[in-house]
């Protein structure tokens, strides 16, 4: 019984660091996808983030 518990604990300790890289990769992919979709909608990556105006909207202002 004690050997089984130690084995499970050892597996948990070895697997956790391997999964941390996967989470970082998934978060980076989600951020890249969000930036791509924002660019499709006309937003630019500036500080502050703002939406590009078309020439018609600029004439009205």
PDBQT receptor file of N, H, CA, C and O in Angstrom, charges set to zero:
ATOM      1  N   UNK A   1       0.826  -1.197   0.000  1.00  0.00    +0.000 N 
ATOM      2  CA  UNK A   1       0.000   0.000   0.000  1.00  0.00    +0.000 C 
ATOM      3  C   UNK A   1       0.869   1.258   0.000  1.00  0.00    +0.000 C 
ATOM      4  O   UNK A   1       0.586   2.207  -0.732  1.00  0.00    +0.000 OA
ATOM      5  N   UNK A   2       1.909   1.269   0.807  1.00  0.00    +0.000 N 
ATOM      6  H   UNK A   2       2.138   0.498   1.401  1.00  0.00    +0.000 HD
ATOM      7  CA  UNK A   2       2.776   2.427   0.890  1.00  0.00    +0.000 C 
ATOM      8  C   UNK A   2       3.577   2.604  -0.403  1.00  0.00    +0.000 C 
ATOM      9  O   UNK A   2       3.832   3.734  -0.821  1.00  0.00    +0.000 OA
ATOM     10  N   UNK A   3       3.969   1.517  -1.026  1.00  0.00    +0.000 N 
ATOM     11  H   UNK A   3       3.763   0.599  -0.686  1.00  0.00    +0.000 HD
ATOM     12  CA  UNK A   3       4.724   1.590  -2.283  1.00  0.00    +0.000 C 
ATOM     13  C   UNK A   3       3.852   2.188  -3.392  1.00  0.00    +0.000 C 
ATOM     14  O   UNK A   3       4.333   2.965  -4.216  1.00  0.00    +0.000 OA
ATOM     15  N   UNK A   4       2.581   1.824  -3.404  1.00  0.00    +0.000 N 
ATOM     16  H   UNK A   4       2.191   1.192  -2.734  1.00  0.00    +0.000 HD
ATOM     17  CA  UNK A   4       1.668   2.354  -4.414  1.00  0.00    +0.000 C 
ATOM     18  C   UNK A   4       1.486   3.864  -4.234  1.00  0.00    +0.000 C 
ATOM     19  O   UNK A   4       1.446   4.603  -5.218  1.00  0.00    +0.000 OA
ATOM     20  N   UNK A   5       1.378   4.315  -3.013  1.00  0.00    +0.000 N 
ATOM     21  H   UNK A   5       1.411   3.714  -2.213  1.00  0.00    +0.000 HD
ATOM     22  CA  UNK A   5       1.233   5.738  -2.723  1.00  0.00    +0.000 C 
ATOM     23  C   UNK A   5       2.489   6.502  -3.144  1.00  0.00    +0.000 C 
ATOM     24  O   UNK A   5       2.399   7.581  -3.729  1.00  0.00    +0.000 OA
ATOM     25  N   UNK A   6       3.654   5.937  -2.843  1.00  0.00    +0.000 N 
ATOM     26  H   UNK A   6       3.727   5.060  -2.367  1.00  0.00    +0.000 HD
ATOM     27  CA  UNK A   6       4.908   6.579  -3.242  1.00  0.00    +0.000 C 
ATOM     28  C   UNK A   6       5.046   6.636  -4.764  1.00  0.00    +0.000 C 
ATOM     29  O   UNK A   6       5.531   7.626  -5.313  1.00  0.00    +0.000 OA
ATOM     30  N   UNK A   7       4.624   5.583  -5.432  1.00  0.00    +0.000 N 
ATOM     31  H   UNK A   7       4.231   4.779  -4.987  1.00  0.00    +0.000 HD
ATOM     32  CA  UNK A   7       4.685   5.551  -6.885  1.00  0.00    +0.000 C 
ATOM     33  C   UNK A   7       3.771   6.620  -7.498  1.00  0.00    +0.000 C 
ATOM     34  O   UNK A   7       4.169   7.320  -8.429  1.00  0.00    +0.000 OA
ATOM     35  N   UNK A   8       2.561   6.739  -6.979  1.00  0.00    +0.000 N 
ATOM     36  H   UNK A   8       2.237   6.170  -6.223  1.00  0.00    +0.000 HD
ATOM     37  CA  UNK A   8       1.624   7.758  -7.468  1.00  0.00    +0.000 C 
ATOM     38  C   UNK A   8       2.159   9.163  -7.213  1.00  0.00    +0.000 C 
ATOM     39  O   UNK A   8       2.051  10.036  -8.074  1.00  0.00    +0.000 OA
ATOM     40  N   UNK A   9       2.727   9.380  -6.047  1.00  0.00    +0.000 N 
ATOM     41  H   UNK A   9       2.815   8.671  -5.348  1.00  0.00    +0.000 HD
ATOM     42  CA  UNK A   9       3.294  10.679  -5.715  1.00  0.00    +0.000 C 
ATOM     43  C   UNK A   9       4.490  11.001  -6.614  1.00  0.00    +0.000 C 
ATOM     44  O   UNK A   9       4.642  12.134  -7.071  1.00  0.00    +0.000 OA
ATOM     45  N   UNK A  10       5.320  10.016  -6.860  1.00  0.00    +0.000 N 
ATOM     46  H   UNK A  10       5.196   9.095  -6.489  1.00  0.00    +0.000 HD
ATOM     47  CA  UNK A  10       6.472  10.211  -7.750  1.00  0.00    +0.000 C 
ATOM     48  C   UNK A  10       6.046  10.536  -9.169  1.00  0.00    +0.000 C 
ATOM     49  O   UNK A  10       6.642  11.394  -9.821  1.00  0.00    +0.000 OA
ATOM     50  N   UNK A  11       5.019   9.856  -9.646  1.00  0.00    +0.000 N 
ATOM     51  H   UNK A  11       4.535   9.160  -9.117  1.00  0.00    +0.000 HD
ATOM     52  CA  UNK A  11       4.516  10.137 -10.987  1.00  0.00    +0.000 C 
ATOM     53  C   UNK A  11       3.962  11.557 -11.073  1.00  0.00    +0.000 C 
ATOM     54  O   UNK A  11       4.179  12.251 -12.067  1.00  0.00    +0.000 OA
ATOM     55  N   UNK A  12       3.256  11.983 -10.048  1.00  0.00    +0.000 N 
ATOM     56  H   UNK A  12       3.080  11.419  -9.241  1.00  0.00    +0.000 HD
ATOM     57  CA  UNK A  12       2.703  13.327 -10.008  1.00  0.00    +0.000 C 
ATOM     58  C   UNK A  12       3.811  14.379 -10.037  1.00  0.00    +0.000 C 
ATOM     59  O   UNK A  12       3.696  15.388 -10.732  1.00  0.00    +0.000 OA
ATOM     60  N   UNK A  13       4.872  14.145  -9.288  1.00  0.00    +0.000 N 
ATOM     61  H   UNK A  13       4.965  13.326  -8.723  1.00  0.00    +0.000 HD
ATOM     62  CA  UNK A  13       5.996  15.086  -9.231  1.00  0.00    +0.000 C 
ATOM     63  C   UNK A  13       6.712  15.150 -10.583  1.00  0.00    +0.000 C 
ATOM     64  O   UNK A  13       7.185  16.217 -10.973  1.00  0.00    +0.000 OA
ATOM     65  N   UNK A  14       6.799  14.037 -11.298  1.00  0.00    +0.000 N 
ATOM     66  H   UNK A  14       6.415  13.169 -10.981  1.00  0.00    +0.000 HD
ATOM     67  CA  UNK A  14       7.492  14.019 -12.588  1.00  0.00    +0.000 C 
ATOM     68  C   UNK A  14       6.634  14.570 -13.730  1.00  0.00    +0.000 C 
ATOM     69  O   UNK A  14       7.171  15.158 -14.669  1.00  0.00    +0.000 OA
ATOM     70  N   UNK A  15       5.327  14.393 -13.667  1.00  0.00    +0.000 N 
ATOM     71  H   UNK A  15       4.891  13.915 -12.904  1.00  0.00    +0.000 HD
ATOM     72  CA  UNK A  15       4.442  14.800 -14.757  1.00  0.00    +0.000 C 
ATOM     73  C   UNK A  15       4.115  16.298 -14.695  1.00  0.00    +0.000 C 
ATOM     74  O   UNK A  15       3.952  16.930 -15.738  1.00  0.00    +0.000 OA
ATOM     75  N   UNK A  16       4.020  16.861 -13.519  1.00  0.00    +0.000 N 
ATOM     76  H   UNK A  16       4.152  16.347 -12.672  1.00  0.00    +0.000 HD
ATOM     77  CA  UNK A  16       3.624  18.264 -13.371  1.00  0.00    +0.000 C 
ATOM     78  C   UNK A  16       4.539  19.236 -14.131  1.00  0.00    +0.000 C 
ATOM     79  O   UNK A  16       4.015  20.107 -14.826  1.00  0.00    +0.000 OA
ATOM     80  N   UNK A  17       5.852  19.140 -14.043  1.00  0.00    +0.000 N 
ATOM     81  H   UNK A  17       6.278  18.433 -13.479  1.00  0.00    +0.000 HD
ATOM     82  CA  UNK A  17       6.696  20.066 -14.820  1.00  0.00    +0.000 C 
ATOM     83  C   UNK A  17       6.549  19.883 -16.329  1.00  0.00    +0.000 C 
ATOM     84  O   UNK A  17       6.675  20.848 -17.082  1.00  0.00    +0.000 OA
ATOM     85  N   UNK A  18       6.289  18.685 -16.767  1.00  0.00    +0.000 N 
ATOM     86  H   UNK A  18       6.186  17.900 -16.155  1.00  0.00    +0.000 HD
ATOM     87  CA  UNK A  18       6.123  18.449 -18.201  1.00  0.00    +0.000 C 
ATOM     88  C   UNK A  18       4.859  19.125 -18.718  1.00  0.00    +0.000 C 
ATOM     89  O   UNK A  18       4.839  19.605 -19.851  1.00  0.00    +0.000 OA
ATOM     90  N   UNK A  19       3.818  19.171 -17.916  1.00  0.00    +0.000 N 
ATOM     91  H   UNK A  19       3.834  18.781 -16.995  1.00  0.00    +0.000 HD
ATOM     92  CA  UNK A  19       2.569  19.792 -18.346  1.00  0.00    +0.000 C 
ATOM     93  C   UNK A  19       2.628  21.315 -18.312  1.00  0.00    +0.000 C 
ATOM     94  O   UNK A  19       1.861  21.972 -19.016  1.00  0.00    +0.000 OA
ATOM     95  N   UNK A  20       3.514  21.885 -17.516  1.00  0.00    +0.000 N 
ATOM     96  H   UNK A  20       4.137  21.352 -16.943  1.00  0.00    +0.000 HD
ATOM     97  CA  UNK A  20       3.568  23.343 -17.415  1.00  0.00    +0.000 C 
ATOM     98  C   UNK A  20       3.944  23.972 -18.748  1.00  0.00    +0.000 C 
ATOM     99  O   UNK A  20       3.454  25.055 -19.067  1.00  0.00    +0.000 OA
ATOM    100  N   UNK A  21       4.789  23.334 -19.525  1.00  0.00    +0.000 N 
ATOM    101  H   UNK A  21       5.186  22.454 -19.265  1.00  0.00    +0.000 HD
ATOM    102  CA  UNK A  21       5.139  23.842 -20.843  1.00  0.00    +0.000 C 
ATOM    103  C   UNK A  21       3.952  23.828 -21.784  1.00  0.00    +0.000 C 
ATOM    104  O   UNK A  21       3.805  24.720 -22.620  1.00  0.00    +0.000 OA
ATOM    105  N   UNK A  22       3.105  22.818 -21.652  1.00  0.00    +0.000 N 
ATOM    106  H   UNK A  22       3.225  22.094 -20.973  1.00  0.00    +0.000 HD
ATOM    107  CA  UNK A  22       1.925  22.731 -22.507  1.00  0.00    +0.000 C 
ATOM    108  C   UNK A  22       0.965  23.880 -22.225  1.00  0.00    +0.000 C 
ATOM    109  O   UNK A  22       0.374  24.441 -23.148  1.00  0.00    +0.000 OA
ATOM    110  N   UNK A  23       0.811  24.228 -20.962  1.00  0.00    +0.000 N 
ATOM    111  H   UNK A  23       1.291  23.773 -20.212  1.00  0.00    +0.000 HD
ATOM    112  CA  UNK A  23      -0.088  25.329 -20.608  1.00  0.00    +0.000 C 
ATOM    113  C   UNK A  23       0.435  26.648 -21.156  1.00  0.00    +0.000 C 
ATOM    114  O   UNK A  23      -0.347  27.477 -21.622  1.00  0.00    +0.000 OA
ATOM    115  N   UNK A  24       1.731  26.849 -21.106  1.00  0.00    +0.000 N 
ATOM    116  H   UNK A  24       2.366  26.176 -20.727  1.00  0.00    +0.000 HD
ATOM    117  CA  UNK A  24       2.311  28.083 -21.638  1.00  0.00    +0.000 C 
ATOM    118  C   UNK A  24       2.130  28.157 -23.152  1.00  0.00    +0.000 C 
ATOM    119  O   UNK A  24       1.844  29.221 -23.700  1.00  0.00    +0.000 OA
ATOM    120  N   UNK A  25       2.298  27.036 -23.811  1.00  0.00    +0.000 N 
ATOM    121  H   UNK A  25       2.531  26.171 -23.366  1.00  0.00    +0.000 HD
ATOM    122  CA  UNK A  25       2.120  26.995 -25.255  1.00  0.00    +0.000 C 
ATOM    123  C   UNK A  25       0.668  27.269 -25.634  1.00  0.00    +0.000 C 
ATOM    124  O   UNK A  25       0.396  28.000 -26.586  1.00  0.00    +0.000 OA
ATOM    125  N   UNK A  26      -0.255  26.683 -24.889  1.00  0.00    +0.000 N 
ATOM    126  H   UNK A  26      -0.034  26.089 -24.116  1.00  0.00    +0.000 HD
ATOM    127  CA  UNK A  26      -1.679  26.908 -25.159  1.00  0.00    +0.000 C 
ATOM    128  C   UNK A  26      -2.062  28.369 -24.918  1.00  0.00    +0.000 C 
ATOM    129  O   UNK A  26      -2.836  28.939 -25.688  1.00  0.00    +0.000 OA
ATOM    130  N   UNK A  27      -1.533  28.974 -23.867  1.00  0.00    +0.000 N 
ATOM    131  H   UNK A  27      -0.905  28.512 -23.242  1.00  0.00    +0.000 HD
ATOM    132  CA  UNK A  27      -1.837  30.377 -23.579  1.00  0.00    +0.000 C 
ATOM    133  C   UNK A  27      -1.250  31.288 -24.660  1.00  0.00    +0.000 C 
ATOM    134  O   UNK A  27      -1.892  32.259 -25.062  1.00  0.00    +0.000 OA
ATOM    135  N   UNK A  28      -0.058  30.990 -25.126  1.00  0.00    +0.000 N 
ATOM    136  H   UNK A  28       0.463  30.202 -24.800  1.00  0.00    +0.000 HD
ATOM    137  CA  UNK A  28       0.539  31.768 -26.205  1.00  0.00    +0.000 C 
ATOM    138  C   UNK A  28      -0.249  31.656 -27.497  1.00  0.00    +0.000 C 
ATOM    139  O   UNK A  28      -0.423  32.639 -28.216  1.00  0.00    +0.000 OA
ATOM    140  N   UNK A  29      -0.723  30.460 -27.786  1.00  0.00    +0.000 N 
ATOM    141  H   UNK A  29      -0.582  29.661 -27.201  1.00  0.00    +0.000 HD
ATOM    142  CA  UNK A  29      -1.551  30.256 -28.978  1.00  0.00    +0.000 C 
ATOM    143  C   UNK A  29      -2.865  31.005 -28.893  1.00  0.00    +0.000 C 
ATOM    144  O   UNK A  29      -3.329  31.564 -29.887  1.00  0.00    +0.000 OA
ATOM    145  N   UNK A  30      -3.465  31.023 -27.720  1.00  0.00    +0.000 N 
ATOM    146  H   UNK A  30      -3.088  30.569 -26.913  1.00  0.00    +0.000 HD
ATOM    147  CA  UNK A  30      -4.728  31.751 -27.533  1.00  0.00    +0.000 C 
ATOM    148  C   UNK A  30      -4.507  33.253 -27.705  1.00  0.00    +0.000 C 
ATOM    149  O   UNK A  30      -5.342  33.937 -28.297  1.00  0.00    +0.000 OA
ATOM    150  N   UNK A  31      -3.406  33.764 -27.198  1.00  0.00    +0.000 N 
ATOM    151  H   UNK A  31      -2.728  33.208 -26.717  1.00  0.00    +0.000 HD
ATOM    152  CA  UNK A  31      -3.102  35.178 -27.356  1.00  0.00    +0.000 C 
ATOM    153  C   UNK A  31      -2.842  35.550 -28.811  1.00  0.00    +0.000 C 
ATOM    154  O   UNK A  31      -3.270  36.606 -29.277  1.00  0.00    +0.000 OA
ATOM    155  N   UNK A  32      -2.141  34.677 -29.519  1.00  0.00    +0.000 N 
ATOM    156  H   UNK A  32      -1.794  33.819 -29.141  1.00  0.00    +0.000 HD
ATOM    157  CA  UNK A  32      -1.878  34.935 -30.938  1.00  0.00    +0.000 C 
ATOM    158  C   UNK A  32      -3.170  34.929 -31.740  1.00  0.00    +0.000 C 
ATOM    159  O   UNK A  32      -3.356  35.762 -32.627  1.00  0.00    +0.000 OA
ATOM    160  N   UNK A  33      -4.055  34.002 -31.438  1.00  0.00    +0.000 N 
ATOM    161  H   UNK A  33      -3.904  33.325 -30.717  1.00  0.00    +0.000 HD
ATOM    162  CA  UNK A  33      -5.338  33.931 -32.131  1.00  0.00    +0.000 C 
ATOM    163  C   UNK A  33      -6.174  35.175 -31.843  1.00  0.00    +0.000 C 
ATOM    164  O   UNK A  33      -6.828  35.705 -32.740  1.00  0.00    +0.000 OA
ATOM    165  N   UNK A  34      -6.155  35.639 -30.605  1.00  0.00    +0.000 N 
ATOM    166  H   UNK A  34      -5.623  35.208 -29.876  1.00  0.00    +0.000 HD
ATOM    167  CA  UNK A  34      -6.883  36.846 -30.240  1.00  0.00    +0.000 C 
ATOM    168  C   UNK A  34      -6.350  38.061 -30.987  1.00  0.00    +0.000 C 
ATOM    169  O   UNK A  34      -7.131  38.903 -31.432  1.00  0.00    +0.000 OA
ATOM    170  N   UNK A  35      -5.046  38.164 -31.129  1.00  0.00    +0.000 N 
ATOM    171  H   UNK A  35      -4.412  37.481 -30.767  1.00  0.00    +0.000 HD
ATOM    172  CA  UNK A  35      -4.451  39.262 -31.882  1.00  0.00    +0.000 C 
ATOM    173  C   UNK A  35      -4.802  39.202 -33.355  1.00  0.00    +0.000 C 
ATOM    174  O   UNK A  35      -5.044  40.232 -33.983  1.00  0.00    +0.000 OA
ATOM    175  N   UNK A  36      -4.831  38.010 -33.902  1.00  0.00    +0.000 N 
ATOM    176  H   UNK A  36      -4.635  37.172 -33.392  1.00  0.00    +0.000 HD
ATOM    177  CA  UNK A  36      -5.196  37.827 -35.311  1.00  0.00    +0.000 C 
ATOM    178  C   UNK A  36      -6.641  38.247 -35.562  1.00  0.00    +0.000 C 
ATOM    179  O   UNK A  36      -6.931  38.939 -36.538  1.00  0.00    +0.000 OA
ATOM    180  N   UNK A  37      -7.543  37.827 -34.679  1.00  0.00    +0.000 N 
ATOM    181  H   UNK A  37      -7.307  37.265 -33.886  1.00  0.00    +0.000 HD
ATOM    182  CA  UNK A  37      -8.957  38.184 -34.835  1.00  0.00    +0.000 C 
ATOM    183  C   UNK A  37      -9.165  39.683 -34.642  1.00  0.00    +0.000 C 
ATOM    184  O   UNK A  37      -9.991  40.283 -35.330  1.00  0.00    +0.000 OA
ATOM    185  N   UNK A  38      -8.429  40.293 -33.720  1.00  0.00    +0.000 N 
ATOM    186  H   UNK A  38      -7.758  39.805 -33.161  1.00  0.00    +0.000 HD
ATOM    187  CA  UNK A  38      -8.542  41.738 -33.514  1.00  0.00    +0.000 C 
ATOM    188  C   UNK A  38      -8.064  42.481 -34.765  1.00  0.00    +0.000 C 
ATOM    189  O   UNK A  38      -8.669  43.481 -35.152  1.00  0.00    +0.000 OA
ATOM    190  N   UNK A  39      -7.005  42.015 -35.392  1.00  0.00    +0.000 N 
ATOM    191  H   UNK A  39      -6.514  41.203 -35.078  1.00  0.00    +0.000 HD
ATOM    192  CA  UNK A  39      -6.498  42.643 -36.610  1.00  0.00    +0.000 C 
ATOM    193  C   UNK A  39      -7.526  42.531 -37.736  1.00  0.00    +0.000 C 
ATOM    194  O   UNK A  39      -7.681  43.457 -38.531  1.00  0.00    +0.000 OA
ATOM    195  N   UNK A  40      -8.226  41.398 -37.803  1.00  0.00    +0.000 N 
ATOM    196  H   UNK A  40      -8.100  40.645 -37.157  1.00  0.00    +0.000 HD
ATOM    197  CA  UNK A  40      -9.288  41.218 -38.795  1.00  0.00    +0.000 C 
ATOM    198  C   UNK A  40     -10.407  42.246 -38.599  1.00  0.00    +0.000 C 
ATOM    199  O   UNK A  40     -11.007  42.703 -39.572  1.00  0.00    +0.000 OA
ATOM    200  N   UNK A  41     -10.684  42.605 -37.365  1.00  0.00    +0.000 N 
ATOM    201  H   UNK A  41     -10.196  42.234 -36.574  1.00  0.00    +0.000 HD
ATOM    202  CA  UNK A  41     -11.751  43.551 -37.054  1.00  0.00    +0.000 C 
ATOM    203  C   UNK A  41     -11.307  45.008 -37.195  1.00  0.00    +0.000 C 
ATOM    204  O   UNK A  41     -12.112  45.919 -37.004  1.00  0.00    +0.000 OA
ATOM    205  N   UNK A  42     -10.036  45.235 -37.528  1.00  0.00    +0.000 N 
ATOM    206  H   UNK A  42      -9.382  44.494 -37.684  1.00  0.00    +0.000 HD
ATOM    207  CA  UNK A  42      -9.558  46.589 -37.770  1.00  0.00    +0.000 C 
ATOM    208  C   UNK A  42      -8.823  47.221 -36.608  1.00  0.00    +0.000 C 
ATOM    209  O   UNK A  42      -8.519  48.412 -36.660  1.00  0.00    +0.000 OA
ATOM    210  N   UNK A  43      -8.528  46.471 -35.566  1.00  0.00    +0.000 N 
ATOM    211  H   UNK A  43      -8.775  45.503 -35.524  1.00  0.00    +0.000 HD
ATOM    212  CA  UNK A  43      -7.789  47.023 -34.434  1.00  0.00    +0.000 C 
ATOM    213  C   UNK A  43      -6.295  46.951 -34.707  1.00  0.00    +0.000 C 
ATOM    214  O   UNK A  43      -5.821  46.014 -35.350  1.00  0.00    +0.000 OA
ATOM    215  N   UNK A  44      -5.559  47.933 -34.221  1.00  0.00    +0.000 N 
ATOM    216  H   UNK A  44      -5.944  48.694 -33.698  1.00  0.00    +0.000 HD
ATOM    217  CA  UNK A  44      -4.112  47.938 -34.382  1.00  0.00    +0.000 C 
ATOM    218  C   UNK A  44      -3.457  47.673 -33.031  1.00  0.00    +0.000 C 
ATOM    219  O   UNK A  44      -4.060  47.876 -31.978  1.00  0.00    +0.000 OA
ATOM    220  N   UNK A  45      -2.231  47.222 -33.085  1.00  0.00    +0.000 N 
ATOM    221  H   UNK A  45      -1.740  47.057 -33.941  1.00  0.00    +0.000 HD
ATOM    222  CA  UNK A  45      -1.504  46.931 -31.855  1.00  0.00    +0.000 C 
ATOM    223  C   UNK A  45      -0.638  48.126 -31.501  1.00  0.00    +0.000 C 
ATOM    224  O   UNK A  45       0.573  48.124 -31.723  1.00  0.00    +0.000 OA
ATOM    225  N   UNK A  46      -1.268  49.132 -30.954  1.00  0.00    +0.000 N 
ATOM    226  H   UNK A  46      -2.251  49.134 -30.773  1.00  0.00    +0.000 HD
ATOM    227  CA  UNK A  46      -0.591  50.334 -30.503  1.00  0.00    +0.000 C 
ATOM    228  C   UNK A  46      -0.946  50.549 -29.042  1.00  0.00    +0.000 C 
ATOM    229  O   UNK A  46      -1.756  49.819 -28.471  1.00  0.00    +0.000 OA
ATOM    230  N   UNK A  47      -0.339  51.543 -28.456  1.00  0.00    +0.000 N 
ATOM    231  H   UNK A  47       0.319  52.136 -28.920  1.00  0.00    +0.000 HD
ATOM    232  CA  UNK A  47      -0.671  51.860 -27.082  1.00  0.00    +0.000 C 
ATOM    233  C   UNK A  47      -1.348  53.218 -27.074  1.00  0.00    +0.000 C 
ATOM    234  O   UNK A  47      -0.639  54.189 -27.335  1.00  0.00    +0.000 OA
ATOM    235  N   UNK A  48      -2.568  53.396 -26.820  1.00  0.00    +0.000 N 
ATOM    236  H   UNK A  48      -3.145  52.607 -26.608  1.00  0.00    +0.000 HD
ATOM    237  CA  UNK A  48      -3.572  52.395 -26.481  1.00  0.00    +0.000 C 
ATOM    238  C   UNK A  48      -4.092  51.692 -27.738  1.00  0.00    +0.000 C 
ATOM    239  O   UNK A  48      -3.982  52.218 -28.846  1.00  0.00    +0.000 OA
ATOM    240  N   UNK A  49      -4.654  50.510 -27.554  1.00  0.00    +0.000 N 
ATOM    241  H   UNK A  49      -4.744  50.083 -26.654  1.00  0.00    +0.000 HD
ATOM    242  CA  UNK A  49      -5.207  49.763 -28.670  1.00  0.00    +0.000 C 
ATOM    243  C   UNK A  49      -6.422  50.520 -29.187  1.00  0.00    +0.000 C 
ATOM    244  O   UNK A  49      -7.313  50.874 -28.414  1.00  0.00    +0.000 OA
ATOM    245  N   UNK A  50      -6.459  50.765 -30.480  1.00  0.00    +0.000 N 
ATOM    246  H   UNK A  50      -5.735  50.477 -31.108  1.00  0.00    +0.000 HD
ATOM    247  CA  UNK A  50      -7.582  51.494 -31.045  1.00  0.00    +0.000 C 
ATOM    248  C   UNK A  50      -7.971  50.896 -32.384  1.00  0.00    +0.000 C 
ATOM    249  O   UNK A  50      -7.193  50.177 -33.010  1.00  0.00    +0.000 OA
ATOM    250  N   UNK A  51      -9.169  51.199 -32.807  1.00  0.00    +0.000 N 
ATOM    251  H   UNK A  51      -9.801  51.784 -32.299  1.00  0.00    +0.000 HD
ATOM    252  CA  UNK A  51      -9.676  50.690 -34.063  1.00  0.00    +0.000 C 
ATOM    253  C   UNK A  51      -9.344  51.685 -35.171  1.00  0.00    +0.000 C 
ATOM    254  O   UNK A  51      -9.503  52.895 -35.008  1.00  0.00    +0.000 OA
ATOM    255  N   UNK A  52      -8.875  51.146 -36.315  1.00  0.00    +0.000 N 
ATOM    256  H   UNK A  52      -8.746  50.163 -36.448  1.00  0.00    +0.000 HD
ATOM    257  CA  UNK A  52      -8.562  51.995 -37.453  1.00  0.00    +0.000 C 
ATOM    258  C   UNK A  52      -9.853  52.550 -38.031  1.00  0.00    +0.000 C 
ATOM    259  O   UNK A  52     -10.879  51.871 -38.056  1.00  0.00    +0.000 OA
ATOM    260  N   UNK A  53      -9.792  53.783 -38.491  1.00  0.00    +0.000 N 
ATOM    261  H   UNK A  53      -8.958  54.336 -38.471  1.00  0.00    +0.000 HD
ATOM    262  CA  UNK A  53     -10.970  54.405 -39.092  1.00  0.00    +0.000 C 
ATOM    263  C   UNK A  53     -10.858  54.340 -40.606  1.00  0.00    +0.000 C 
ATOM    264  O   UNK A  53      -9.774  54.479 -41.172  1.00  0.00    +0.000 OA
ATOM    265  N   UNK A  54     -11.988  54.128 -41.247  1.00  0.00    +0.000 N 
ATOM    266  H   UNK A  54     -12.869  54.014 -40.788  1.00  0.00    +0.000 HD
ATOM    267  CA  UNK A  54     -12.001  54.165 -42.709  1.00  0.00    +0.000 C 
ATOM    268  C   UNK A  54     -11.982  55.624 -43.152  1.00  0.00    +0.000 C 
ATOM    269  O   UNK A  54     -12.183  56.518 -42.330  1.00  0.00    +0.000 OA
ATOM    270  N   UNK A  55     -11.747  55.876 -44.431  1.00  0.00    +0.000 N 
ATOM    271  H   UNK A  55     -11.585  55.149 -45.098  1.00  0.00    +0.000 HD
ATOM    272  CA  UNK A  55     -11.671  57.244 -44.931  1.00  0.00    +0.000 C 
ATOM    273  C   UNK A  55     -13.011  57.957 -44.791  1.00  0.00    +0.000 C 
ATOM    274  O   UNK A  55     -13.040  59.170 -44.581  1.00  0.00    +0.000 OA
ATOM    275  N   UNK A  56     -14.123  57.229 -44.904  1.00  0.00    +0.000 N 
ATOM    276  H   UNK A  56     -14.100  56.244 -45.074  1.00  0.00    +0.000 HD
ATOM    277  CA  UNK A  56     -15.440  57.843 -44.751  1.00  0.00    +0.000 C 
ATOM    278  C   UNK A  56     -15.660  58.332 -43.315  1.00  0.00    +0.000 C 
ATOM    279  O   UNK A  56     -16.220  59.409 -43.113  1.00  0.00    +0.000 OA
ATOM    280  N   UNK A  57     -15.234  57.568 -42.336  1.00  0.00    +0.000 N 
ATOM    281  H   UNK A  57     -14.779  56.693 -42.500  1.00  0.00    +0.000 HD
ATOM    282  CA  UNK A  57     -15.404  57.962 -40.948  1.00  0.00    +0.000 C 
ATOM    283  C   UNK A  57     -14.534  59.160 -40.614  1.00  0.00    +0.000 C 
ATOM    284  O   UNK A  57     -14.937  59.994 -39.803  1.00  0.00    +0.000 OA
ATOM    285  N   UNK A  58     -13.367  59.273 -41.206  1.00  0.00    +0.000 N 
ATOM    286  H   UNK A  58     -13.040  58.596 -41.865  1.00  0.00    +0.000 HD
ATOM    287  CA  UNK A  58     -12.470  60.390 -40.927  1.00  0.00    +0.000 C 
ATOM    288  C   UNK A  58     -13.035  61.691 -41.466  1.00  0.00    +0.000 C 
ATOM    289  O   UNK A  58     -12.843  62.745 -40.860  1.00  0.00    +0.000 OA
ATOM    290  N   UNK A  59     -13.737  61.637 -42.609  1.00  0.00    +0.000 N 
ATOM    291  H   UNK A  59     -13.893  60.781 -43.101  1.00  0.00    +0.000 HD
ATOM    292  CA  UNK A  59     -14.317  62.835 -43.188  1.00  0.00    +0.000 C 
ATOM    293  C   UNK A  59     -15.466  63.369 -42.350  1.00  0.00    +0.000 C 
ATOM    294  O   UNK A  59     -15.686  64.579 -42.306  1.00  0.00    +0.000 OA
ATOM    295  N   UNK A  60     -16.214  62.474 -41.675  1.00  0.00    +0.000 N 
ATOM    296  H   UNK A  60     -16.035  61.490 -41.711  1.00  0.00    +0.000 HD
ATOM    297  CA  UNK A  60     -17.363  62.857 -40.865  1.00  0.00    +0.000 C 
ATOM    298  C   UNK A  60     -16.908  63.581 -39.594  1.00  0.00    +0.000 C 
ATOM    299  O   UNK A  60     -17.556  64.531 -39.156  1.00  0.00    +0.000 OA
ATOM    300  N   UNK A  61     -15.795  63.133 -39.004  1.00  0.00    +0.000 N 
ATOM    301  H   UNK A  61     -15.269  62.361 -39.361  1.00  0.00    +0.000 HD
ATOM    302  CA  UNK A  61     -15.319  63.716 -37.747  1.00  0.00    +0.000 C 
ATOM    303  C   UNK A  61     -14.825  65.077 -37.891  1.00  0.00    +0.000 C 
ATOM    304  O   UNK A  61     -14.395  65.685 -36.911  1.00  0.00    +0.000 OA
TER     305      UNK A  61
